[in-house]
Amino acid sequence: MTRYKLLFFPALLSVFFLSCGTEVYSDNEISPVIDSSSKIEQTDELFTKSDTNENLYTFKTKNKSYLNSKGTTLWSVKKKHSEDETFSSRTVRVVKESGSANAGFGIVFCVQESEIKGVFNMLTVLLNTNGQYAVGKIIKGNYTNLQWWTDSKFINRGYGAINYIHIEYNPETTEFSLKLNGAEVFKFSDSGTSPRLCSGDDGYAVVIDGKENFTLSNTKVTFLEKED
C-alpha cells in the first residue's frame, strides 16, 4: 500500500477481488480518513463491555490527545483464541452514533503478537457512515491496503445505521470472504506476505479523524458480536 503505512515498509499481497455493487475511490477523488503517517494504538480501556450483554461493546471518547493532522486508529482485542485454532467465521453488528463520517470503524481478526513484544499483526475490515468499506493487513505496525476505500450499495449509511460485517475463511482455498449485510463484496487470500494470518484473536477498531470536533461531541461506536 502506498497511502497508509505506519512504518513505511512496502509489502506485496495476493488479493482476489470480487466486485459486487462497489466502486473503488481513486487517488484523485476525495477519500475517507487514513493517511500514510496515521498512528495506531491498542486502547483496551476505551472499548467497554455492557453490564447486561457480554457480547456488546461500546467505544466512546472525546480525548483530544488522539487528535492530530493524520488521525489515529484505536483497537482492542476482546476475544482470545488458542494459537492452533484456525479462524472459521465471525459476524459483528456495528453502529456508529457520532464522530467523523469519513473515519472508519469495524473489526480486527487473526490478531497475533509478532516476535517484537507488544507489536501485533492482524487483519482488519473497516466501514464508514458514507457507505464505504476497506480491508487491510497490519504487520509489525505497518498497514497494507488489501482493498482501498470502496463504495458499496449494501452498506446502510448515516449515523445510527445498523450494519453487519461477516468474515469467513476457507482453509481449502485459503481465501477469506467478506459479506456486508449478507451480500458478498470481496474475497482475498493472505498468502503473499509473511506471516500468513489465518488464526489469532478477535477485536474491534475505530479511527479518530484529526479534525473531530470533540468540543461539541464525541466519537461513539457500538459492536455486537453475533453467533454464527
C-alpha positions as CSV (number, residue, x, y, z in Angstrom):
1,M,0.0,0.0,0.0
2,T,1.1,3.5,-0.7
3,R,-1.5,5.5,1.2
4,Y,-1.4,4.3,4.8
5,K,1.7,2.7,6.2
6,L,2.7,3.1,9.7
7,L,6.4,2.5,9.4
8,F,6.8,2.9,5.7
9,F,7.9,-0.6,4.6
10,P,6.5,-2.0,1.3
11,A,4.5,-5.2,1.2
12,L,3.1,-7.4,-1.5
13,L,-0.2,-9.3,-1.1
14,S,-2.1,-11.9,-3.1
15,V,-5.6,-10.4,-3.4
16,F,-8.6,-11.8,-5.2
17,F,-11.2,-9.1,-5.8
18,L,-14.9,-9.8,-6.2
19,S,-16.8,-6.8,-7.4
20,C,-20.4,-6.7,-6.4
21,G,-22.1,-3.3,-6.3
22,T,-18.8,-1.5,-5.5
23,E,-16.8,1.5,-6.7
24,V,-13.2,2.0,-5.7
25,Y,-12.1,5.5,-4.8
26,S,-9.1,6.7,-6.9
27,D,-6.3,8.9,-5.6
28,N,-7.8,11.9,-7.4
29,E,-11.1,11.7,-5.5
30,I,-11.9,12.9,-2.0
31,S,-11.2,9.8,0.1
32,P,-12.0,8.9,3.7
33,V,-9.7,9.3,6.6
34,I,-6.5,7.2,6.6
35,D,-3.0,8.6,5.9
36,S,0.4,7.2,5.4
37,S,1.6,8.5,8.8
38,S,-1.5,7.8,10.9
39,K,-0.9,6.4,14.3
40,I,-2.3,3.0,15.6
41,E,-2.7,2.3,19.3
42,Q,-4.1,-0.5,21.4
43,T,-6.5,1.0,23.8
44,D,-8.5,-1.7,25.6
45,E,-9.9,0.7,28.2
46,L,-11.9,2.6,25.6
47,F,-13.9,-0.5,24.4
48,T,-16.2,-1.2,27.4
49,K,-18.4,-4.3,27.8
50,S,-22.1,-3.9,28.6
51,D,-23.3,-4.8,32.1
52,T,-26.3,-6.6,30.6
53,N,-24.9,-8.2,27.4
54,E,-21.5,-9.8,27.4
55,N,-21.3,-9.6,23.6
56,L,-22.0,-5.9,23.4
57,Y,-19.1,-3.4,23.5
58,T,-19.2,0.4,23.3
59,F,-16.3,2.7,22.2
60,K,-16.5,6.3,23.3
61,T,-14.0,9.1,23.5
62,K,-13.6,12.8,23.2
63,N,-10.0,12.8,24.3
64,K,-8.2,15.5,22.3
65,S,-4.8,13.8,22.7
66,Y,-5.9,11.5,19.9
67,L,-6.3,14.4,17.5
68,N,-3.5,15.1,15.1
69,S,-3.3,16.1,11.5
70,K,-3.1,12.5,10.3
71,G,-5.7,10.8,12.6
72,T,-5.3,7.9,15.0
73,T,-6.6,4.3,14.8
74,L,-7.5,2.7,18.1
75,W,-8.1,-1.0,18.5
76,S,-8.7,-3.7,21.2
77,V,-8.7,-7.4,21.5
78,K,-11.9,-8.7,23.2
79,K,-11.8,-12.5,22.4
80,K,-8.8,-14.7,22.6
81,H,-8.2,-17.9,20.8
82,S,-5.5,-20.7,21.0
83,E,-2.6,-20.5,18.6
84,D,-3.6,-23.7,16.8
85,E,-7.3,-22.7,16.3
86,T,-7.8,-21.8,12.7
87,F,-10.2,-18.8,12.0
88,S,-13.6,-20.0,10.8
89,S,-16.1,-17.2,10.7
90,R,-17.3,-14.1,12.6
91,T,-20.3,-11.8,12.4
92,V,-20.4,-8.4,14.1
93,R,-23.2,-5.8,14.2
94,V,-21.6,-2.3,14.1
95,V,-23.3,1.1,14.7
96,K,-21.6,4.5,14.6
97,E,-23.6,7.0,16.6
98,S,-21.3,10.0,16.5
99,G,-17.9,11.2,15.1
100,S,-16.5,12.0,11.7
101,A,-18.4,10.5,8.8
102,N,-15.2,9.7,7.0
103,A,-13.4,7.9,9.8
104,G,-13.5,4.1,9.8
105,F,-14.8,1.7,12.4
106,G,-15.0,-2.1,12.3
107,I,-13.2,-5.3,13.3
108,V,-9.7,-6.8,13.7
109,F,-9.2,-10.5,13.5
110,C,-6.4,-13.1,13.3
111,V,-4.5,-10.8,15.8
112,Q,-1.1,-12.2,16.7
113,E,1.8,-10.8,18.6
114,S,4.8,-10.5,16.4
115,E,8.3,-11.5,17.5
116,I,8.6,-8.0,18.9
117,K,6.9,-7.9,22.2
118,G,3.9,-5.6,22.3
119,V,3.8,-5.2,18.4
120,F,1.0,-7.1,16.7
121,N,0.0,-8.5,13.3
122,M,-3.7,-8.6,12.3
123,L,-6.3,-8.3,9.5
124,T,-9.0,-5.6,9.6
125,V,-12.3,-4.6,7.9
126,L,-13.5,-1.0,8.3
127,L,-16.7,0.8,7.3
128,N,-17.7,4.4,7.4
129,T,-21.0,6.2,7.5
130,N,-20.7,7.3,3.9
131,G,-21.2,3.7,2.8
132,Q,-17.7,2.6,2.1
133,Y,-15.5,-0.3,3.3
134,A,-11.8,-1.0,3.4
135,V,-9.8,-4.2,4.1
136,G,-6.2,-4.2,5.3
137,K,-3.4,-6.1,6.9
138,I,-1.1,-4.8,9.7
139,I,2.3,-6.4,10.1
140,K,4.6,-5.1,12.9
141,G,2.8,-1.7,12.8
142,N,2.6,-1.4,9.0
143,Y,-0.8,-1.1,7.5
144,T,-1.0,-2.6,4.0
145,N,-4.1,-2.0,1.8
146,L,-5.8,-5.1,0.6
147,Q,-8.8,-3.1,-0.7
148,W,-8.8,0.7,-0.6
149,W,-12.0,2.5,0.5
150,T,-14.7,1.3,-1.8
151,D,-18.3,2.4,-2.1
152,S,-20.9,-0.4,-1.6
153,K,-24.7,-0.3,-2.2
154,F,-25.0,-2.9,0.5
155,I,-23.9,-0.7,3.4
156,N,-26.5,1.3,5.3
157,R,-25.4,4.9,5.5
158,G,-25.6,7.5,8.2
159,Y,-25.3,7.8,12.0
160,G,-27.2,5.1,13.9
161,A,-27.4,2.8,10.8
162,I,-27.0,-0.9,11.6
163,N,-24.5,-2.9,9.5
164,Y,-23.4,-6.5,9.8
165,I,-19.8,-7.4,9.0
166,H,-19.3,-11.1,8.3
167,I,-15.9,-12.6,7.5
168,E,-15.4,-16.3,6.7
169,Y,-12.3,-18.3,6.0
170,N,-12.0,-21.3,3.7
171,P,-8.9,-23.4,4.6
172,E,-9.0,-25.4,1.4
173,T,-8.7,-22.3,-0.9
174,T,-7.0,-20.2,1.8
175,E,-9.4,-17.4,0.9
176,F,-11.4,-15.0,3.1
177,S,-14.9,-13.9,2.1
178,L,-16.3,-10.6,3.3
179,K,-20.1,-10.1,3.4
180,L,-21.8,-6.9,4.3
181,N,-25.4,-7.2,5.4
182,G,-25.5,-10.7,3.9
183,A,-24.0,-9.7,0.5
184,E,-20.6,-10.9,-0.5
185,V,-18.5,-8.0,-1.7
186,F,-14.9,-9.1,-1.5
187,K,-12.6,-12.1,-1.5
188,F,-8.9,-12.2,-0.7
189,S,-6.1,-14.6,0.1
190,D,-3.4,-13.7,2.6
191,S,-0.8,-15.9,1.0
192,G,1.6,-13.3,-0.3
193,T,3.0,-11.7,2.8
194,S,4.7,-13.4,5.8
195,P,3.4,-14.2,8.3
196,R,0.2,-15.6,6.7
197,L,-2.6,-14.9,9.1
198,C,-5.4,-17.5,9.5
199,S,-5.6,-17.7,13.3
200,G,-5.5,-15.5,16.3
201,D,-7.6,-13.2,18.5
202,D,-10.6,-11.1,17.6
203,G,-11.3,-7.4,18.4
204,Y,-12.5,-4.0,17.2
205,A,-11.1,-0.8,15.7
206,V,-12.1,2.8,15.5
207,V,-10.4,5.6,13.5
208,I,-10.3,9.1,15.1
209,D,-10.3,11.8,12.5
210,G,-7.7,14.5,13.2
211,K,-10.5,17.1,12.6
212,E,-13.0,15.6,15.1
213,N,-14.9,18.4,16.9
214,F,-14.5,17.0,20.5
215,T,-15.7,20.3,21.9
216,L,-19.2,19.6,20.7
217,S,-19.4,15.8,20.6
218,N,-17.5,12.5,21.0
219,T,-16.8,9.5,18.8
220,K,-19.1,6.7,19.7
221,V,-19.4,3.2,18.1
222,T,-21.1,0.0,19.4
223,F,-20.2,-3.5,18.5
224,L,-22.4,-6.6,19.0
225,E,-20.8,-10.0,18.4
226,K,-23.3,-12.4,16.8
227,E,-23.3,-16.2,16.9
228,D,-22.6,-17.8,13.5
